[in-house]
């Protein structure tokens, strides 16, 4: 069973994405910001990370940078799930090593497809 770490500071978004992924059969762990996500990655490495971009303490961009700097976590696929929908946002995400980019509000199909593609 694939483990997905979902990171978002908004409980409603966290709950919704968790529901989408658990309904598809994934095991989901959650974190409320990038700092907490780094702690959880250290304790239990996920197969994929789905992260919001704008969060307090450590956002998704900084989380992705930290993951890519560490050889133990550099290969974990990261999916950005954010309300930011400009070309420049997508460009920065790609430069930080983001595997897929999903714009909120998103459907369960969009998230599940992005997770499946990230694991290929």
The first five atom37 places (N, CA, C, CB, O) and aatype in JSON, in Angstrom:
{
  "aatype": [20, 20, 20, 20, 20, 20, 20, 20, 20, 20, 20, 20, 20, 20, 20, 20, 20, 20, 20, 20, 20, 20, 20, 20, 20, 20, 20, 20, 20, 20, 20, 20, 20, 20, 20, 20, 20, 20, 20, 20, 20, 20, 20, 20, 20, 20, 20, 20, 20, 20, 20, 20, 20, 20, 20, 20, 20, 20, 20, 20, 20, 20, 20, 20, 20, 20, 20, 20, 20, 20, 20, 20, 20, 20, 20, 20, 20, 20, 20, 20, 20, 20, 20, 20, 20, 20, 20, 20, 20, 20, 20, 20, 20, 20, 20, 20, 20, 20, 20, 20, 20, 20, 20, 20, 20, 20, 20, 20, 20, 20, 20, 20, 20, 20, 20, 20, 20, 20, 20, 20],
  "atom_mask": [
    [1, 1, 1, 1, 1],
    [1, 1, 1, 1, 1],
    [1, 1, 1, 1, 1],
    [1, 1, 1, 1, 1],
    [1, 1, 1, 1, 1],
    [1, 1, 1, 1, 1],
    [1, 1, 1, 1, 1],
    [1, 1, 1, 1, 1],
    [1, 1, 1, 1, 1],
    [1, 1, 1, 1, 1],
    [1, 1, 1, 1, 1],
    [1, 1, 1, 1, 1],
    [1, 1, 1, 1, 1],
    [1, 1, 1, 1, 1],
    [1, 1, 1, 1, 1],
    [1, 1, 1, 1, 1],
    [1, 1, 1, 1, 1],
    [1, 1, 1, 1, 1],
    [1, 1, 1, 1, 1],
    [1, 1, 1, 1, 1],
    [1, 1, 1, 1, 1],
    [1, 1, 1, 1, 1],
    [1, 1, 1, 1, 1],
    [1, 1, 1, 1, 1],
    [1, 1, 1, 1, 1],
    [1, 1, 1, 1, 1],
    [1, 1, 1, 1, 1],
    [1, 1, 1, 1, 1],
    [1, 1, 1, 1, 1],
    [1, 1, 1, 1, 1],
    [1, 1, 1, 1, 1],
    [1, 1, 1, 1, 1],
    [1, 1, 1, 1, 1],
    [1, 1, 1, 1, 1],
    [1, 1, 1, 1, 1],
    [1, 1, 1, 1, 1],
    [1, 1, 1, 1, 1],
    [1, 1, 1, 1, 1],
    [1, 1, 1, 1, 1],
    [1, 1, 1, 1, 1],
    [1, 1, 1, 1, 1],
    [1, 1, 1, 1, 1],
    [1, 1, 1, 1, 1],
    [1, 1, 1, 1, 1],
    [1, 1, 1, 1, 1],
    [1, 1, 1, 1, 1],
    [1, 1, 1, 1, 1],
    [1, 1, 1, 1, 1],
    [1, 1, 1, 1, 1],
    [1, 1, 1, 1, 1],
    [1, 1, 1, 1, 1],
    [1, 1, 1, 1, 1],
    [1, 1, 1, 1, 1],
    [1, 1, 1, 1, 1],
    [1, 1, 1, 1, 1],
    [1, 1, 1, 1, 1],
    [1, 1, 1, 1, 1],
    [1, 1, 1, 1, 1],
    [1, 1, 1, 1, 1],
    [1, 1, 1, 1, 1],
    [1, 1, 1, 1, 1],
    [1, 1, 1, 1, 1],
    [1, 1, 1, 1, 1],
    [1, 1, 1, 1, 1],
    [1, 1, 1, 1, 1],
    [1, 1, 1, 1, 1],
    [1, 1, 1, 1, 1],
    [1, 1, 1, 1, 1],
    [1, 1, 1, 1, 1],
    [1, 1, 1, 1, 1],
    [1, 1, 1, 1, 1],
    [1, 1, 1, 1, 1],
    [1, 1, 1, 1, 1],
    [1, 1, 1, 1, 1],
    [1, 1, 1, 1, 1],
    [1, 1, 1, 1, 1],
    [1, 1, 1, 1, 1],
    [1, 1, 1, 1, 1],
    [1, 1, 1, 1, 1],
    [1, 1, 1, 1, 1],
    [1, 1, 1, 1, 1],
    [1, 1, 1, 1, 1],
    [1, 1, 1, 1, 1],
    [1, 1, 1, 1, 1],
    [1, 1, 1, 1, 1],
    [1, 1, 1, 1, 1],
    [1, 1, 1, 1, 1],
    [1, 1, 1, 1, 1],
    [1, 1, 1, 1, 1],
    [1, 1, 1, 1, 1],
    [1, 1, 1, 1, 1],
    [1, 1, 1, 1, 1],
    [1, 1, 1, 1, 1],
    [1, 1, 1, 1, 1],
    [1, 1, 1, 1, 1],
    [1, 1, 1, 1, 1],
    [1, 1, 1, 1, 1],
    [1, 1, 1, 1, 1],
    [1, 1, 1, 1, 1],
    [1, 1, 1, 1, 1],
    [1, 1, 1, 1, 1],
    [1, 1, 1, 1, 1],
    [1, 1, 1, 1, 1],
    [1, 1, 1, 1, 1],
    [1, 1, 1, 1, 1],
    [1, 1, 1, 1, 1],
    [1, 1, 1, 1, 1],
    [1, 1, 1, 1, 1],
    [1, 1, 1, 1, 1],
    [1, 1, 1, 1, 1],
    [1, 1, 1, 1, 1],
    [1, 1, 1, 1, 1],
    [1, 1, 1, 1, 1],
    [1, 1, 1, 1, 1],
    [1, 1, 1, 1, 1],
    [1, 1, 1, 1, 1],
    [1, 1, 1, 1, 1],
    [1, 1, 1, 1, 1],
    [1, 1, 1, 1, 1],
    [1, 1, 1, 1, 1]
  ],
  "atom_positions": [
    [[0.85, -1.19, 0.0], [0.0, 0.0, 0.0], [0.89, 1.24, 0.0], [-0.96, 0.01, 1.23], [1.78, 1.36, 0.84]],
    [[0.65, 2.14, -0.92], [1.45, 3.35, -1.02], [1.07, 4.35, 0.06], [1.29, 3.98, -2.39], [-0.1, 4.54, 0.38]],
    [[2.11, 4.99, 0.62], [1.92, 5.98, 1.67], [2.05, 7.38, 1.08], [2.94, 5.77, 2.83], [3.03, 7.7, 0.4]],
    [[1.05, 8.21, 1.34], [1.05, 9.58, 0.84], [1.06, 10.52, 2.03], [-0.18, 9.85, -0.07], [0.27, 10.36, 2.97]],
    [[1.95, 11.5, 2.01], [1.95, 12.55, 3.02], [1.28, 13.77, 2.41], [3.42, 12.88, 3.52], [1.75, 14.31, 1.41]],
    [[0.18, 14.21, 3.02], [-0.56, 15.38, 2.55], [-0.26, 16.53, 3.5], [-2.1, 15.09, 2.47], [-0.4, 16.4, 4.72]],
    [[0.15, 17.66, 2.93], [0.56, 18.81, 3.73], [-0.29, 20.02, 3.35], [2.07, 19.12, 3.53], [-0.28, 20.45, 2.2]],
    [[-1.02, 20.55, 4.31], [-1.84, 21.75, 4.08], [-2.18, 22.36, 5.42], [-3.13, 21.42, 3.27], [-2.46, 21.65, 6.39]],
    [[-2.18, 23.69, 5.48], [-2.5, 24.37, 6.75], [-4.0, 24.56, 6.93], [-1.81, 25.73, 6.8], [-4.45, 24.9, 8.03]],
    [[-4.79, 24.34, 5.89], [-6.25, 24.46, 6.01], [-6.86, 23.09, 6.26], [-6.86, 25.11, 4.74], [-6.75, 22.2, 5.42]],
    [[-7.5, 22.92, 7.41], [-8.06, 21.63, 7.78], [-9.05, 21.11, 6.74], [-8.73, 21.72, 9.14], [-9.08, 19.92, 6.45]],
    [[-9.87, 22.01, 6.19], [-10.87, 21.56, 5.21], [-10.19, 20.98, 3.96], [-11.79, 22.73, 4.82], [-10.65, 19.96, 3.43]],
    [[-9.12, 21.61, 3.51], [-8.38, 21.1, 2.34], [-7.68, 19.78, 2.68], [-7.35, 22.14, 1.86], [-7.67, 18.83, 1.89]],
    [[-7.09, 19.74, 3.88], [-6.4, 18.53, 4.33], [-7.37, 17.35, 4.39], [-5.75, 18.76, 5.72], [-7.06, 16.25, 3.93]],
    [[-8.55, 17.6, 4.97], [-9.57, 16.55, 5.08], [-10.06, 16.09, 3.71], [-10.75, 17.05, 5.92], [-10.25, 14.89, 3.48]],
    [[-10.27, 17.04, 2.81], [-10.8, 16.71, 1.48], [-9.8, 15.85, 0.69], [-11.13, 17.99, 0.7], [-10.17, 14.82, 0.12]],
    [[-8.56, 16.28, 0.66], [-7.54, 15.53, -0.1], [-7.3, 14.17, 0.54], [-6.21, 16.33, -0.18], [-7.12, 13.17, -0.16]],
    [[-7.31, 14.13, 1.87], [-7.16, 12.85, 2.57], [-8.29, 11.91, 2.2], [-7.13, 13.06, 4.09], [-8.06, 10.72, 1.95]],
    [[-9.51, 12.42, 2.16], [-10.68, 11.61, 1.78], [-10.54, 11.07, 0.35], [-11.96, 12.44, 1.9], [-10.81, 9.9, 0.1]],
    [[-10.11, 11.93, -0.57], [-9.92, 11.51, -1.96], [-8.95, 10.33, -2.03], [-9.4, 12.68, -2.83], [-9.2, 9.33, -2.69]],
    [[-7.83, 10.47, -1.32], [-6.76, 9.47, -1.44], [-7.07, 8.19, -0.68], [-5.45, 10.05, -0.94], [-6.76, 7.1, -1.16]],
    [[-7.68, 8.29, 0.49], [-8.03, 7.07, 1.23], [-9.12, 6.3, 0.48], [-8.49, 7.41, 2.68], [-9.13, 5.07, 0.49]],
    [[-10.04, 7.01, -0.16], [-11.07, 6.34, -0.95], [-10.47, 5.57, -2.13], [-12.09, 7.36, -1.47], [-11.04, 4.58, -2.58]],
    [[-9.33, 6.03, -2.61], [-8.64, 5.35, -3.71], [-7.71, 4.25, -3.21], [-7.84, 6.36, -4.54], [-7.05, 3.59, -4.0]],
    [[-7.67, 4.04, -1.88], [-6.88, 2.94, -1.34], [-5.5, 3.3, -0.82], [-6.74, 1.92, -2.35], [-4.74, 2.41, -0.44]],
    [[-5.17, 4.57, -0.8], [-3.86, 4.98, -0.3], [-3.89, 5.14, 1.21], [-3.41, 6.3, -0.97], [-4.92, 5.46, 1.8]],
    [[-2.73, 4.91, 1.83], [-2.55, 5.22, 3.25], [-2.07, 6.65, 3.33], [-1.54, 4.22, 3.94], [-1.1, 7.02, 2.66]],
    [[-2.73, 7.46, 4.13], [-2.44, 8.9, 4.17], [-2.01, 9.31, 5.57], [-3.65, 9.72, 3.73], [-2.62, 8.95, 6.57]],
    [[-0.93, 10.1, 5.6], [-0.52, 10.78, 6.81], [-0.61, 12.28, 6.5], [0.95, 10.35, 7.28], [-0.5, 12.67, 5.34]],
    [[-0.8, 13.1, 7.52], [-0.98, 14.53, 7.26], [-0.01, 15.37, 8.09], [-2.42, 14.95, 7.56], [0.51, 14.94, 9.13]],
    [[0.23, 16.57, 7.59], [1.03, 17.57, 8.3], [0.42, 18.94, 7.99], [2.55, 17.51, 7.87], [-0.19, 19.14, 6.94]],
    [[0.58, 19.88, 8.91], [-0.04, 21.19, 8.74], [0.9, 22.26, 8.18], [-0.59, 21.66, 10.06], [0.47, 23.39, 7.94]],
    [[2.17, 21.92, 7.99], [3.11, 22.84, 7.34], [4.37, 22.06, 6.94], [3.47, 24.03, 8.29], [4.52, 20.88, 7.27]],
    [[5.25, 22.73, 6.24], [6.44, 22.06, 5.76], [7.36, 21.57, 6.87], [7.2, 22.96, 4.87], [7.98, 20.52, 6.74]],
    [[7.44, 22.32, 7.95], [8.3, 21.93, 9.08], [7.82, 20.6, 9.67], [8.3, 23.04, 10.17], [8.62, 19.69, 9.89]],
    [[6.52, 20.5, 9.91], [5.97, 19.25, 10.45], [6.13, 18.12, 9.42], [4.48, 19.42, 10.84], [6.37, 16.97, 9.78]],
    [[5.99, 18.45, 8.15], [6.16, 17.44, 7.1], [7.59, 16.89, 7.12], [5.85, 18.04, 5.71], [7.77, 15.68, 6.98]],
    [[8.59, 17.74, 7.3], [9.98, 17.27, 7.36], [10.18, 16.31, 8.52], [10.95, 18.46, 7.48], [10.89, 15.32, 8.39]],
    [[9.56, 16.6, 9.66], [9.65, 15.71, 10.82], [9.04, 14.35, 10.49], [8.95, 16.33, 12.05], [9.6, 13.3, 10.84]],
    [[7.9, 14.37, 9.82], [7.21, 13.1, 9.48], [7.98, 12.32, 8.42], [5.78, 13.38, 9.0], [8.01, 11.09, 8.46]],
    [[8.6, 13.02, 7.48], [9.4, 12.35, 6.45], [10.6, 11.66, 7.09], [9.87, 13.36, 5.38], [10.97, 10.55, 6.69]],
    [[11.2, 12.3, 8.07], [12.35, 11.72, 8.77], [11.95, 10.44, 9.5], [12.96, 12.73, 9.74], [12.7, 9.47, 9.53]],
    [[10.77, 10.45, 10.11], [10.3, 9.3, 10.89], [9.77, 8.17, 10.02], [9.22, 9.74, 11.85], [9.93, 7.0, 10.37]],
    [[9.16, 8.5, 8.89], [8.5, 7.49, 8.06], [8.42, 8.02, 6.63], [7.07, 7.13, 8.62], [7.53, 8.82, 6.31]],
    [[9.32, 7.59, 5.78], [9.42, 8.14, 4.41], [8.19, 7.76, 3.59], [10.71, 7.64, 3.72], [7.89, 6.57, 3.43]],
    [[7.48, 8.76, 3.06], [6.3, 8.46, 2.21], [6.72, 8.12, 0.79], [5.32, 9.65, 2.21], [7.86, 8.36, 0.39]],
    [[5.79, 7.58, 0.03], [6.03, 7.3, -1.39], [5.83, 8.54, -2.24], [5.11, 6.18, -1.88], [6.49, 8.71, -3.27]],
    [[4.92, 9.41, -1.8], [4.61, 10.66, -2.51], [4.22, 11.71, -1.47], [3.47, 10.45, -3.58], [3.66, 11.38, -0.43]],
    [[4.52, 12.98, -1.77], [4.07, 14.09, -0.93], [3.18, 15.0, -1.77], [5.28, 14.88, -0.33], [3.57, 15.41, -2.86]],
    [[1.99, 15.31, -1.25], [1.1, 16.28, -1.87], [1.09, 17.49, -0.94], [-0.37, 15.7, -2.09], [0.67, 17.38, 0.21]],
    [[1.55, 18.62, -1.44], [1.69, 19.77, -0.55], [1.09, 21.05, -1.1], [3.14, 19.99, -0.25], [1.14, 21.34, -2.3]],
    [[0.52, 21.8, -0.18], [0.08, 23.16, -0.47], [1.33, 24.0, -0.67], [-0.83, 23.75, 0.68], [2.43, 23.58, -0.29]],
    [[1.19, 25.14, -1.25], [2.35, 25.99, -1.52], [2.53, 27.07, -0.48], [2.21, 26.62, -2.88], [3.66, 27.37, -0.08]],
    [[1.42, 27.67, -0.02], [1.5, 28.8, 0.91], [1.05, 28.33, 2.29], [0.63, 30.0, 0.42], [-0.13, 28.1, 2.52]],
    [[2.01, 28.2, 3.22], [1.71, 27.78, 4.59], [2.62, 28.52, 5.54], [1.89, 26.24, 4.75], [3.7, 28.96, 5.16]],
    [[2.19, 28.67, 6.8], [3.06, 29.31, 7.79], [4.25, 28.42, 8.15], [2.26, 29.66, 9.06], [4.21, 27.21, 7.94]],
    [[5.27, 29.02, 8.7], [6.51, 28.37, 9.16], [7.36, 27.85, 8.01], [6.18, 27.22, 10.1], [8.48, 28.32, 7.83]],
    [[6.86, 26.9, 7.21], [7.59, 26.44, 6.03], [6.57, 26.08, 4.95], [8.5, 25.22, 6.37], [5.75, 25.18, 5.13]],
    [[6.64, 26.79, 3.83], [5.72, 26.54, 2.73], [6.16, 25.37, 1.88], [5.58, 27.78, 1.88], [7.2, 24.76, 2.13]],
    [[5.36, 25.05, 0.87], [5.64, 23.92, 0.0], [6.91, 24.07, -0.82], [4.48, 23.7, -0.91], [7.6, 23.09, -1.08]],
    [[7.22, 25.31, -1.25], [8.43, 25.56, -2.02], [9.67, 25.25, -1.18], [8.47, 27.02, -2.51], [10.6, 24.59, -1.64]],
    [[9.68, 25.74, 0.06], [10.81, 25.46, 0.96], [10.88, 23.98, 1.32], [10.7, 26.32, 2.24], [11.97, 23.41, 1.43]],
    [[9.73, 23.36, 1.51], [9.7, 21.92, 1.79], [10.36, 21.16, 0.64], [8.25, 21.43, 2.01], [11.2, 20.29, 0.87]],
    [[9.99, 21.48, -0.57], [10.54, 20.8, -1.74], [12.06, 21.02, -1.82], [9.86, 21.29, -3.03], [12.8, 20.09, -2.12]],
    [[12.51, 22.24, -1.55], [13.96, 22.52, -1.57], [14.69, 21.66, -0.55], [14.22, 24.01, -1.29], [15.73, 21.08, -0.85]],
    [[14.14, 21.59, 0.67], [14.78, 20.8, 1.73], [14.84, 19.32, 1.35], [14.02, 20.96, 3.06], [15.86, 18.67, 1.56]],
    [[13.76, 18.8, 0.79], [13.73, 17.39, 0.4], [14.77, 17.1, -0.68], [12.33, 17.01, -0.1], [15.46, 16.09, -0.62]],
    [[14.88, 17.97, -1.66], [15.78, 17.74, -2.79], [17.25, 17.88, -2.39], [15.46, 18.7, -3.92], [18.12, 17.33, -3.07]],
    [[17.55, 18.6, -1.32], [18.94, 18.76, -0.85], [19.46, 17.5, -0.17], [19.04, 19.93, 0.11], [20.67, 17.27, -0.14]],
    [[18.57, 16.69, 0.38], [18.96, 15.52, 1.16], [18.91, 14.26, 0.27], [18.03, 15.35, 2.39], [17.85, 13.94, -0.28]],
    [[20.03, 13.56, 0.11], [20.03, 12.36, -0.75], [19.01, 11.31, -0.3], [21.41, 11.74, -0.77], [18.52, 10.54, -1.13]],
    [[18.68, 11.26, 0.98], [17.72, 10.28, 1.48], [16.27, 10.61, 1.08], [17.81, 10.18, 2.98], [15.42, 9.72, 1.06]],
    [[16.0, 11.87, 0.77], [14.63, 12.28, 0.44], [14.51, 12.9, -0.96], [14.14, 13.28, 1.47], [13.4, 13.24, -1.39]],
    [[15.61, 13.04, -1.65], [15.63, 13.74, -2.95], [14.73, 13.08, -4.0], [17.04, 13.81, -3.47], [14.25, 13.76, -4.9]],
    [[14.51, 11.78, -3.89], [13.73, 11.09, -4.92], [12.26, 10.93, -4.58], [14.31, 9.74, -5.17], [11.52, 10.3, -5.34]],
    [[11.81, 11.48, -3.46], [10.39, 11.42, -3.13], [9.64, 12.36, -4.09], [10.13, 11.81, -1.62], [9.92, 13.55, -4.12]],
    [[8.69, 11.84, -4.87], [7.92, 12.72, -5.76], [7.07, 13.71, -4.95], [7.02, 11.87, -6.71], [6.41, 13.33, -3.97]],
    [[7.1, 14.97, -5.38], [6.32, 16.01, -4.72], [5.3, 16.55, -5.7], [7.24, 17.15, -4.18], [5.63, 16.89, -6.84]],
    [[4.05, 16.64, -5.25], [2.97, 17.22, -6.04], [2.54, 18.52, -5.37], [1.76, 16.23, -6.19], [2.18, 18.52, -4.19]],
    [[2.58, 19.6, -6.11], [2.09, 20.88, -5.6], [0.58, 20.92, -5.79], [2.78, 22.09, -6.31], [0.08, 20.66, -6.89]],
    [[-0.15, 21.24, -4.73], [-1.6, 21.4, -4.81], [-1.91, 22.77, -4.24], [-2.38, 20.25, -4.03], [-1.93, 22.96, -3.02]],
    [[-2.14, 23.72, -5.13], [-2.19, 25.11, -4.71], [-3.22, 25.92, -5.5], [-0.83, 25.73, -4.85], [-3.63, 25.53, -6.59]],
    [[-3.62, 27.04, -4.93], [-4.52, 27.96, -5.62], [-3.75, 28.84, -6.61], [-5.27, 28.84, -4.61], [-4.35, 29.5, -7.45]],
    [[-2.42, 28.84, -6.51], [-1.6, 29.65, -7.42], [-1.65, 29.02, -8.81], [-0.11, 29.76, -6.91], [-1.33, 27.84, -8.98]],
    [[-2.05, 29.82, -9.78], [-2.28, 29.27, -11.11], [-1.64, 30.11, -12.21], [-3.77, 29.15, -11.37], [-2.15, 30.21, -13.32]],
    [[-0.5, 30.73, -11.88], [0.2, 31.51, -12.89], [1.33, 30.68, -13.5], [0.75, 32.84, -12.29], [1.84, 29.76, -12.87]],
    [[1.7, 31.02, -14.71], [2.8, 30.31, -15.36], [4.09, 30.41, -14.55], [3.03, 30.86, -16.77], [4.85, 29.45, -14.47]],
    [[4.33, 31.57, -13.94], [5.55, 31.75, -13.16], [5.55, 30.83, -11.93], [5.7, 33.23, -12.73], [6.61, 30.36, -11.52]],
    [[4.39, 30.58, -11.35], [4.31, 29.66, -10.21], [4.67, 28.24, -10.64], [2.88, 29.68, -9.58], [5.41, 27.54, -9.96]],
    [[4.14, 27.84, -11.77], [4.45, 26.5, -12.31], [5.94, 26.38, -12.64], [3.6, 26.21, -13.58], [6.56, 25.35, -12.41]],
    [[6.5, 27.47, -13.18], [7.92, 27.46, -13.52], [8.78, 27.28, -12.26], [8.31, 28.76, -14.24], [9.71, 26.47, -12.26]],
    [[8.46, 28.02, -11.2], [9.22, 27.9, -9.95], [9.06, 26.52, -9.34], [8.78, 28.98, -8.96], [10.01, 25.95, -8.8]],
    [[7.86, 25.99, -9.42], [7.63, 24.65, -8.88], [8.48, 23.63, -9.62], [6.14, 24.27, -8.98], [9.1, 22.76, -9.0]],
    [[8.52, 23.74, -10.93], [9.31, 22.8, -11.73], [10.79, 22.93, -11.4], [9.08, 23.04, -13.23], [11.5, 21.93, -11.3]],
    [[11.26, 24.17, -11.22], [12.67, 24.39, -10.89], [13.03, 23.79, -9.53], [12.99, 25.88, -10.89], [14.19, 23.42, -9.29]],
    [[12.06, 23.69, -8.65], [12.33, 23.12, -7.32], [12.17, 21.6, -7.32], [11.39, 23.73, -6.28], [12.37, 20.95, -6.29]],
    [[11.83, 21.03, -8.46], [11.75, 19.58, -8.57], [10.36, 19.0, -8.37], [12.64, 18.97, -7.59], [10.22, 17.79, -8.16]],
    [[9.33, 19.83, -8.44], [7.95, 19.34, -8.3], [7.6, 18.45, -9.5], [6.95, 20.53, -8.18], [7.83, 18.82, -10.65]],
    [[7.05, 17.29, -9.2], [6.72, 16.31, -10.24], [5.41, 16.62, -10.95], [6.65, 14.92, -9.63], [5.29, 16.41, -12.16]],
    [[4.43, 17.13, -10.21], [3.12, 17.45, -10.8], [2.56, 18.69, -10.1], [2.12, 16.24, -10.68], [2.95, 19.02, -8.98]],
    [[1.64, 19.36, -10.78], [1.08, 20.62, -10.28], [-0.43, 20.56, -10.45], [1.68, 21.86, -11.03], [-0.93, 20.44, -11.56]],
    [[-1.16, 20.63, -9.33], [-2.61, 20.57, -9.35], [-3.15, 21.87, -8.77], [-3.15, 19.32, -8.55], [-2.71, 22.32, -7.71]],
    [[-4.11, 22.48, -9.47], [-4.66, 23.76, -9.04], [-5.95, 23.54, -8.25], [-4.91, 24.69, -10.25], [-6.84, 22.81, -8.69]],
    [[-6.03, 24.18, -7.08], [-7.24, 24.14, -6.25], [-8.27, 25.11, -6.81], [-6.91, 24.49, -4.77], [-7.88, 26.12, -7.39]],
    [[-9.54, 24.87, -6.68], [-10.09, 23.62, -6.13], [-9.91, 22.5, -7.12], [-11.57, 23.79, -5.77], [-10.07, 22.69, -8.33]],
    [[-9.57, 21.33, -6.62], [-9.3, 20.21, -7.5], [-10.31, 19.08, -7.26], [-7.86, 19.69, -7.29], [-10.98, 19.04, -6.23]],
    [[-10.38, 18.2, -8.22], [-11.27, 17.05, -8.09], [-10.47, 15.85, -7.58], [-11.96, 16.71, -9.46], [-9.24, 15.87, -7.59]],
    [[-11.18, 14.84, -7.14], [-10.5, 13.62, -6.7], [-9.73, 13.0, -7.86], [-11.51, 12.61, -6.13], [-8.63, 12.47, -7.67]],
    [[-10.29, 13.07, -9.07], [-9.61, 12.49, -10.23], [-8.29, 13.2, -10.51], [-10.52, 12.57, -11.46], [-7.3, 12.55, -10.86]],
    [[-8.26, 14.52, -10.36], [-7.02, 15.26, -10.61], [-5.93, 14.85, -9.62], [-7.27, 16.78, -10.52], [-4.78, 14.64, -10.02]],
    [[-6.27, 14.75, -8.36], [-5.28, 14.37, -7.33], [-4.83, 12.93, -7.54], [-5.87, 14.55, -5.91], [-3.63, 12.64, -7.51]],
    [[-5.77, 12.03, -7.74], [-5.42, 10.61, -7.88], [-4.57, 10.39, -9.14], [-6.7, 9.74, -7.93], [-3.61, 9.62, -9.1]],
    [[-4.93, 11.04, -10.23], [-4.13, 10.93, -11.46], [-2.72, 11.46, -11.23], [-4.81, 11.7, -12.61], [-1.75, 10.84, -11.67]],
    [[-2.6, 12.59, -10.55], [-1.27, 13.17, -10.28], [-0.44, 12.22, -9.41], [-1.4, 14.55, -9.6], [0.76, 12.05, -9.65]],
    [[-1.05, 11.61, -8.41], [-0.32, 10.67, -7.54], [0.13, 9.46, -8.34], [-1.22, 10.23, -6.34], [1.28, 9.03, -8.22]],
    [[-0.76, 8.9, -9.14], [-0.39, 7.73, -9.95], [0.76, 8.06, -10.89], [-1.6, 7.22, -10.75], [1.71, 7.28, -11.0]],
    [[0.68, 9.2, -11.56], [1.74, 9.59, -12.49], [3.05, 9.87, -11.77], [1.32, 10.82, -13.28], [4.12, 9.58, -12.3]],
    [[2.97, 10.43, -10.58], [4.19, 10.73, -9.81], [4.92, 9.47, -9.4], [3.85, 11.56, -8.57], [6.15, 9.48, -9.26]],
    [[4.19, 8.39, -9.19], [4.81, 7.14, -8.74], [5.35, 6.3, -9.9], [3.81, 6.34, -7.96], [6.03, 5.3, -9.66]],
    [[5.06, 6.68, -11.15], [5.54, 5.9, -12.3], [7.02, 6.08, -12.51], [4.79, 6.3, -13.56], [7.59, 5.5, -13.43]]
  ]
}
